Amino acid sequence: MKRALAPALKTLALRIPAALAIPALAVPALLFAGTTRAADAPVVVTSIKPIHSLVSAIMQGVGEPELIVDGAASPHTYSMKPSNARALQEAKVVFWVGPNLEAFLEKPLEALGSNASVVELDNAPDLTKLPFREGGAFEPHDDAGHDSASADDPDRDHDHDHDHDAAKTGQDGGQAHHDDHEDHEHGHGAFDTHLWLDPMNAKAMAAVITTTLVAADPANALTYQANAKALDDRLTALDKEIAATVAPVKDKPFVVFHDAYQYFEHRYGIRVAGSITVSPETIPGAERVSEIHRKVGELGATCVFAEPQFEPRLVKVVTEGTRAKSGVLDPEAATLKAGPDLYFTLMRGIADSMKACLSSA
């Protein structure tokens, strides 16, 4: 290898001005520095884009996590691919929300044995967890703008139909090995799993992610901790920004495709009139769509929001003949490129879409 490189390096040196020349021995080191760095990073796998974004932000400068549910796919309807199975087999750490959201991951994670640290982020300490709403949540939320927590007053008491003391989770730092999955409640009845739509929950999950990465890779602990501090500061600023964005329209009622925005509502005092379907796995029948169409008019909903990966035709049917406008919200980042900035683009996109549609209604 050295004999093969020597003539090329000598020729290269002759063509480069002396002031810019790189010592010959340094060139191989530069060529292979990136490879060494990547090899030192632990193999980390994440389930969905919002979680991948938080992990990516904390791992910047060390490595890049793998993502299972990529592109426009949804965890509600996802099926594992062979490449996903290979990634899990090689993983040192796996981050997922939990079996109530990514049910397709439960059995593959059980098959890992003790090869990886599996971290269920819905067990993170200090999470706010809200009960899953049955029946489409179509009754008017008269108290939505008054008793919900806001970014300006996050410690305010709440008067909702959920028990906030019970909703705060976790003494185990969010780490739950797959052998303990049998102790969890399964199905949608336990709690709403779109936890990341509250930046304070993102902070709580980021804290567990940081602790886990530091334990798995102590050599890069300082980088993880510095990145986590920067992420926390950005989340604080984002929270204030979103509160200001939606403040002018938060009292205007609207309807969403599926009941995914409860944490966003709760954080910013948004008034959601209801949803077309409680869960995107279940498409409503003609009778349900007709009922929703009637209630959209009765409730005075100003906007009905579709989602990019689900049937937009239903939204057109629901709004036909009413004064309601239509828009698009993307709670799972189906249309966004994965990466450390995705979470911020996702949250700003929801706030901006709500403001744009509701302001014009």
N, C-alpha and C positions, 0 to 999 in steps of 0.2 A: 504493500500500500504506500509506504513512504517513498520507494523507488519510483512508483507510478506518479506520485504527486510532485516530486522534486522538479522535473523539467517544466511542468506546467506552472509551478510557483515561480521558478526562475524567470520564465518568459513574462509572466504577469508582473513581476517586480520591475523588469526593464521598461515596461510600458507605463508604469505609474510614477508620477513625479515624486521626488525624494520626500517632499514635505507630507505627501499623502500616503506614503508606502506603509504597509503593515508588515511587521516581522513575519518571516515565513513560518515559524513555528506556531504563531498565533492563529494562522488561517484554519488549520484543522480543528482547533479548539472552537473557533467561531462557527465553523460549519456544523459541528455536532453539539453545540451548547443547547440548542432547542430540543434536540432528541433527549439529552440527559435530563433536562428540566421536566419534560412530559413524563418520562419514565419514573421520576420521583413522586409525581402526583398520585394520590390514591384514586382508584376507579370509583366514581360516585355516580349513581343512577337516580334520576328523579322521575316522578310519574307524569305530571302535567306542567304546562307552560308557566303558570304563575309561580309554582314552587321552584321550577327550574330557574326562573329569573332571580329569585331570592338567593338560591344556592350559587348561581353564577356570579352574582355581585360579591358574595363573600369569598369565593374562590379565585377572584381575579388576581393574576400574577402567579398563580400556582398551577391551575389546570381548569378544564372545562367539563362540567358534568354531562352525562348522557341524558337524553330525553326519550321517554317512551311514547306518550301521546303527542305526536308532532303534527304539523300541518293543520288542516281544518277539522281533524278528528275530535270527538268529544269523549270524555271518560264515561259518560252515561251509556254509550253504545259501542265502545271500543272492543276489539278482539286482538289478542296477542299475536305478534309476528315472530318468526324464528329469530330475527335479529334482536328483538326485545329479550327473548329467552337467553340468547348468548350474552347480552349485556348484563343481565342479572347474574348469570353464572360467574362472570368476571368481577362483579362488584365487591368493593370493600364496605361501602355504605350505600343504603337505599333510603331515599326520602319519599314518602307518600302521605296523602292526607289521611287515608284509612279506608277500611272495608265498606263504609257507608257511601263512599264516593267511587272509589276505583275497585269495585267488586271483582272485576276481571283479573286483578293482581293477587287476590288472596291465596289461591291455590299455588300459583308459581312461587310466591314468597314462602309458603310453607315447605316447598320442595328444596329450598336453599340450604337447609340444615343450619350449621353454625358458621357458614362461610362468610356471611356478611352481617353487618349491624343494620337491622331494619328499624327505621325510625318513623313512627306513626305520629304525624304532626298534629292530629286532632286531639292528642293528649298533652300538648304543650301547656305549661303553667301560664296562668293569666289570660288565657283565651276567653273571649266572650262567645258563648254558644247559645244559639237561639233554637227553640223547638221547631221542627218541620211543620209547616202549615198545611192542613188538609182542606180539601174543598175549594181550592183556588183562591182563597182569601179575597172574596169579592165584596164583602161588606165594607162600607165607607170607614176609613180610619180617622175618626174625628180627632183622636189624640196624637196622630202621627207627628205633627209639627210641634207638639208641646211637651210631651213626656219623653221623647227620644233623647239620647245623648247627642251632644254636638261637639264639634272640634273646639269650640270656644269654652265649653263647660263639660269636659269629659267625665267629671266625677259626680255629675248631677244624678239625683235619685230617679229611678224609672218606675213607671206604673203600667207595666205591660203584663201580658198573660203568661210570662215566663218567670221563673225563679232565678234571679241573678246570682244568688249565692250558690245555687246548684250549678249554674252555668259556668262558673269559674272552675277550670280543670287543673288537675295534674299535680302530683307530688313526685312523679318519676321522670321529670325533665323531658317528657315527650317521647322517650325511648320505650318502645314496646316490641319485644321480640315476637316473631310470628307464632311461637308456641303458646302465646298468651291470647291469641285472637279469639279463642273460643269464649273468653270472658266478656267480649264486647257485645253490645246490642247491635244486631244487624237490621238492615232495612231502613227506609226513610223515616220511620216513626221516631227515632232517637233525637236527631237534631239536624238543622240545615247545615249542609257540608260545604257551602260556598264561603268558607271562613275568611278567605283572603280579601274579600271585598270590603273589609274594614282595615285601614292601615295600622290600627293598633293591634289587630290580630296578626298582621304581617310582621310587626315588631316582635310579638311573642314567639312566632315560629322562627324568625331569624335568630333569636337568642338560642333556641334549641339547636338549630343548624350549626351555629358557631361552636357551641359546646361540644357537639358531636364531632365536628371536623378537627377541632383541637385535640380531642382524645384519640382520634384515628390517625392523625398526622402531626405529632408534636413539633416536628422540625419546622413546620410552617405556621406555628401558632401565632406569632406576632403579625404575620400578614393577614390571617383570618380575622384576628381581633381588630386590627386597624380598618380593614374593609367593613367589618360589622358596625363599627362606630360611624363610619361615613354613611353606610346604608341607613342606620337609625336616624341620623340627622336629616337625610333626604326624605325619609318617611314622615318625619315631623313637619317639614316644610310642605310636603305634598298634602298632608291632612288639612293644613290651613288653607292651601290653595283651592282644594276641592270645596271646602265649606264656603269660601267666597264665591266660587263659580256657580254653585247651585242655589245659593241664598235667594236670589230674585224669583226663582220658580218653584221653590220647594213646597209651596202650598197648592200647586196645581195637580190634580189627580191624573194618573195615567195607568195604562194596562201593559203588562209585559207578556212575552210568549210563555215563559215558564218561571216559576217562583224561585228565582235565583238571587234576588237583590236585597234580601231581608237585612243583611249586615250593612249594606250601603244605606238603606232606608234608616236603619236604627242609628247609625253614626251621624247622619246629616239631616235627620228630621224630614225625609222625603215622604210624600204622600202617594203611595201606590194603591190604586183602587182594586187591583186584582190581577190574576194571571189567566191566560188561555188554558194552560194545563199545569197541574201541580208538578208533574215530572215529564221531561221530554221523551222518556221511553214509552209513554202512553199518549198517543195522538187522540184527541177528542173526536167523538162521532158527530154526526150531523145535528142531533138534538142538542148536544152540548154547545156546539158552535152557534146554533140559533139562539140559545139562551144567553150566551156571552154577548152576541150582537145586540140583543135587547138591553142587557144590563149596561153595556158601554154607553148607550144613549141615556139610560136612566141615571147613571152615576155622573154624567157630565165629564167623562174622561176626555182630556184634551189631546192625548197622544196614545198610540198603541205601538209598542216596540217589538220588532222581530229580532231573531238571532241568525247570524250568517249561515250556520250549519244545519238549520232546521227549516221546515216548510214555510216559506213566506206567503204562500197563497192563503193560508188561514188568516193572516193578518188583514189581507185585502178583503176577505169575506166579512170579517168582524167589523171593519170600519166602513163598509159600503153603506151609503145612505145616512151616515152620521157626520157630525162636524169634526170628528177626531182625525188628526193627522197621523201619519205613520213614520217611524224612524227605525234605526237598528242599534242594538246594544250587543256587546261582545264580551260576556262575563268570563269566558274561558280562553280568550285571546286567539280564537280560531284563525283570524285574518292577520295576526301579527307575527313578525319574525322573532324566534326565540333568542334570548340573550339577557344580559344584566339590566337593560333599560326597559324590557318588556313590561314589567309590573307597573312602572310609572306611565307608560304609554297607554296601557290598559285602563287604569283608573282615570286618567285625564280624558280618555276617549269616552268613557261612560258619562262623566260629568258634562263634557262638552256636547255630547249627543242629546242628553236630557235638556240642557239649557237651550240648544238650538231649536228642538222640536217644540218644547213647552213655551218658549218665548214667542214663537210665531203662531201659536194656537189661540 
